[in-house]
Amino acid sequence: MLPDNELYPYSIPVDREKVVASGALTSLPVRIHRYDHLSDAGALCLTKDWRDTMKDGQDRKSNGSPCVVGNWGSFIWPESEPERLGLLCYLLDAGCFHDDACEEMGIDDAHQEHLDMEAAMDVEDVRTFSSDSRSLKTKQLISAAVLECIKVDREGALRMLEAYRKKWLRIMETYNTEEINNVPEYFLARANNGGMGAYYAMLEFALGIVVTDEEYELMAEPIAHVERCMLLTNDYWSWPRERKQAEFQEAGKVFNIVWFLMKTEGCTEKEAMSKVHAMVHAEEQDWVESKTRFYNQNPNVRPDLVKFLENLHTALAGNDYWSSQCYRHNDWEHIPELPSDDDPKLHELADLGRMLRTESIPAKVLTLGPKSNEDSATISTRKPSVDDSSSSGSQSIRNESSSTEGSATAESNSSISGSSSPTRKDFTEEDIPSQPIALNPASYDSSVLTEPIKYIKSMPSKNLRTQLIDCFQIWLETPDSAMGVIKEVVDNLHQSSLILDDLEDGSQLRRGFPATHIVYGPSQAVNSATYLYVQAVESVHAAARDHPEMMDVFLKHLKHLFHGQSWDLYWTYHRHCPTEEQYLDMVDQKTGAMLQLLVGLMSQQRVQSGKLVNGDVLIRFAQLFGRYFQVRDDYMNLTSIDYARQKGFAEDLDEQKYSYLIVHMYQRHPQARDKFEGIFKAMKQSAMPQVAADTSKKYLLSILEETGSIAATKAMLIQWFDEIMEEIGALETHFGVDNMLLRLLVETLRIS
């Protein structure tokens, strides 16, 4: 067992007499984070951002984590590192506001709202949103918070984000309580609905630790008691509010153990409340015994797991104490504290905590001082009343207690070798057939043509290009009617290029699956890939009837894309290594052309104040991002374990492509180049066994390492990343709108 100074570096105990006087059920010790004001700062910050972004009035009626005895976050994350606490409470109250909005909806609408918020937390979401949609606003709000968490702890933040989505939002409202038949079924459904999986991930982030799946399995027995105890406590104290809501909610939406016992056991409300009280005490006792048994069976358990379990211990009690006094359960019509302009901003939350952690500044010297002991008085001891069903549905909490126990962000060039972009004659309707060729589905089975397309589109994908469209939409405000068309065009071109790239490069795998030409044969793959271009042209042609410039933009960048690809293929086939400048020019043509295409299509569609808005301001970003993305792909292909799983070990070496790392090395180390080409020739001329091929590739990688080309490429990627973030800042200034979606998307591509 760890000493107290290691277990409790940031919390202080709450006097047991005050806990008893509050009417709380718990028999366990209560602790609160000594910097409770950081939790309140995060909650107030969310309230302001929600008000300014969502504009739905929820900020004036949702009572989230703040409470007269201390913030909820300070009780359930009592040992959170200070720089993380405000950010956690920001996300905590985002969940509270979201949950409150869903309480006013039916099951189906609430489930859809949860899916919308889940998508808002998904950097791979590809749906089309209007610029003023609720989902897009939510994505902006959540993206900003996640970015701040990433600054503190990248891996922890991404794990927390994933758990928040998959272990809570995706599951909420998927249960109809009318279909749950017994208490064990209830606990299973309630644990998912209550977001316990998300809570554990947030606790890991709070403590700055990682708990593996194997360790969770090892702790399964004690954790089961934690879940049941927390859920029972929440249901006990929230029942008066939920009882009132049940008056207008549809059957199957009430999710509370008090109601469930009344329904299944035929007991009165008072009897059900008494049973829940007893169940809480029993689960607390079972938790303590199970935890002790776990320690005895695992005497060498690592310290991080001890911290995790002991934080759960105090969180159990703190959650109950907070629940007994909070506005959220007891005075839900209370008008929450509204933020002022002087309250901390989201980007300041981590620094507030960091100051306390690094400088040991007493909490009281900060502007946002915690609640003072001098202001404390008697805490209301009123428990939820089984008779209180007044029209207001609220219970009074005397705003008398405040004890926190002494809590103290170059010019553009998209052409080869600096030359100007290719020109072409104006595209007129005379160049287009009067009607697209109509395919008659009755004459043959079109599945022969479309199955390879369905196959490539079914593979896991980050949908980077369609994500970029949503990011640019925040600035360009392209009409909703055009967004779907642009996404379809870009996606069709991209999927076609993947099929053709794999065939041209001789790739066997794509995203961990057999490449399309392996499954359907080279000829059918080429035919279906070409058909995707036909579909893209058809879509642009239809849209160009009202915006003829779209076809000009489309053809211009499509020519660049093929031009760049031709050089890539030429160099590989003829074993002619380009210079670094030539390689990057090729990337500008190939990868950059696709990005410039989507910018061009969007800007042609945007009308502001009756004028077409020039999208050229985004070309610099498109060029930088295109280079970063391609060279990052080159780097990851040769160094990433995840890439090896999806595409095969160092696949670019099998294809003998001139990726950036090889170009860099060839130009500086002729002797190493000769070794590379010798091994490439042997690999190509003889059918090497897989073991021999992998051994050869490991040797080639060692040459890249020894010559410094891997390190140089990484250094350049880091430099480019910084330039991209600077460019985003410049674009935010230009458009007058922050773009948190774009910042988060780029952040997920950072080379660690």
C-alpha positions, 0 to 999 in steps of 0.5 A: 500500500502506498503512503498517504502523501502518494495516494492523496497529494491533491485532496483533503478530507471532509469532516465526517460530521458534515457528511452525516449532517448532510444525510448522505448514505455513505459510510466511507471517508469523503475527500475533495480536491483541494483546488475545487475552484479549478472544477468550477472554472471548467464548469463556468467555462463550459456554460459560457461556451455552450451559451455562445455556441449552441444558443439553445438556452440550456445554460440557464436551466441545466445544473451541472457539476457546481454545488454548495459543498463542492464541485462534482468533479472535485469529488469523483476525481479528488486526486486529479493533476491540477492542470487536468481538473478544469478540462475534465469538468468542462467535458463533465458538464458538456455531458450534463447539458447534453443529458438534460437536453435528451431528458426532454426528448422521446427515446428515439429522438434522444438516441439520435441526439446521443449519436450526434454527440458521439459523431461530434467526438469522432474525428472520422465522422463524414456526415454533411452538415450545414454551417449552422447545424447543431451537430457542427456546433457541437463538433466545434465545442468538443473539438476545442476541449479535446485539443486542450486535453491533447496538449496536456496528455495526447494519448490519454486524451485520445483514449478518453475521447474514444471511451466517451464515444463508444462506451457511453454515447453510442450505448445511451438510450439503446435500452427500453427499461420496459424490457428489463426483467431483473436487477442484474439485467438492470445493473448491466443496462444502467452501467452502460447508460450511466457511462461508467466506461467513460468515467474510468477513462477520464479517471485514468486521464485525471491521474495521468496513468494507463490501465490496460484491458488485462488489468481491468479484467484482473480488477473486474470483481471490485470494479463491479461493486464500484459500478453498482454502488455509484449507480445506486447512489445516483438513482437514490438521489435523482429519483425525485427529479426523475419521478417528476420527469416521468409524468411527461416521458414516454414509457420505457424511458425512466431509468431508475432503480427505485422505479424498477423495484416498485414495478417488479416487486410491487413495493411502495416508493418508501419501501423501494427507497429504503431498499436502495439505501440498504443496497448502497451500504451492502455494496460499499461493504462488498467493495471494501472486502473485494478490494482487500481481497484483490490486494492480498491476491496481488501483493505486487500490484503496480502503484498506478493500480493502487492509485486507481482503486483508492481514487475509486474508494473516495470517489464512491463516497464523494459522489454520494455526498455531492448527490445529497446536496447538489442542485442537479438532483435536489433543486433542479429548477435552480437558475445556475450561476452564469459566467462573466467575461472575467472567468477563465477561457478554455485555453487558460484552464490547464495553466491555472492548475499548472501554476498551483502544481509547479509554484505551490501557490495557495489557492486563495491567491487566485482570482477564482478562489475556492469557497471559504470556510468562513462562509460555511454554515449548516448543510441541509439534511433533507433527504429526497422526499417520497411525498414531495411532488409539488408542481415545481418539482424542486427541493430546497437546498439552503445556499449556506454551505461552502466547505471545501475544507481549506481548498486553496496556435511562403507563398503557394505553388501547386505546379512542377518546378515553379511553372504556372498552372497548365491553361486550357480553353474555356469549358462550354456546354458544347464540349459536353454531350447533351445527355450523360450516357444512360445505363439500363439496369434491365439489360445486365447486372450492374453488380459486376461493375459496382462490387469492386467499388463497394469493396474498397468503400467498405474498408476502414478509413479515416476519410481525411478528405471529407473531414477537410471539407467539413473543416473548410465549411466553417470558413467557406460556408458552402451552400448545403445543396453543394456539400453532398455533391462535393464530398461524393466527387472527392470520395469517388476520385480518392477511392478510384486512386486507391484501386489504381495505386494498389495495382500500379504499385503491386500492393497486396494489402489495403488497410489490412484487407486484400487489395481490390485487384487481388480480390476482383482481378486487375482488369475488373479493378481498372474498369471499376476504378475508371467508372468512379471517375465517370461518376465524379465527372457526371456529378460535377457536370450536373452541378456545373449547369448553375456554376460552370466554373466548377467543371474548369476547376475539376478538370484543371486539378484532375490533370495535375493529379494524373501528371503527378502520378505519371512521374511517380510511376516513371521514376519507379519503373526506370529506376530514376531517383528524383531530387528532393525538389522534384519529389515535392513538386510531384507531391504538390501535383498528386496529393496537393491537387486533390486538396486544391480540388476540394477547396476550388469546388467549395469556393466556387459554390460559396456566395457571400454578400452577392460575390464569389469568394476567392478560395486562393487563401487556402492554397498555401494550407493545401500545399503544406498539408498535402506535403505533410500528409504524403511524406508522413505516409512515407515515414509511417510506412517504414517506421509504424507498427500499425502501418505494418499491420494494415499494409504489410511490413515496410511495403514501400520497400517491396514496391521499390518506390522512391519515397521521401526517405529514400530520395533524401538518402540517395542524394547524400550517400551514393554508396548506400544508394548502391546497396539499396539498388543491389538489394532491390534488384535481387528482390525483383529478380528472384522469388525470395522467401518471406523470411529472406525478404523481411530480413533484407528490408530490415537491413535497408531500414538500418541503412536509412537509420544509420545515414540519418534519413529517418531522423531528418524526415522526422525533423522536417515533418515536425517543422512542417507541422508547426508551419501548418498550425501557424497557417491555420492561425493566419486563416482563422484571423483572415476569416475571423472564425476559429477552426477547432475541427481543423486543429483537432484533425491536424493534431491527430496526424502529429508525429510523436 
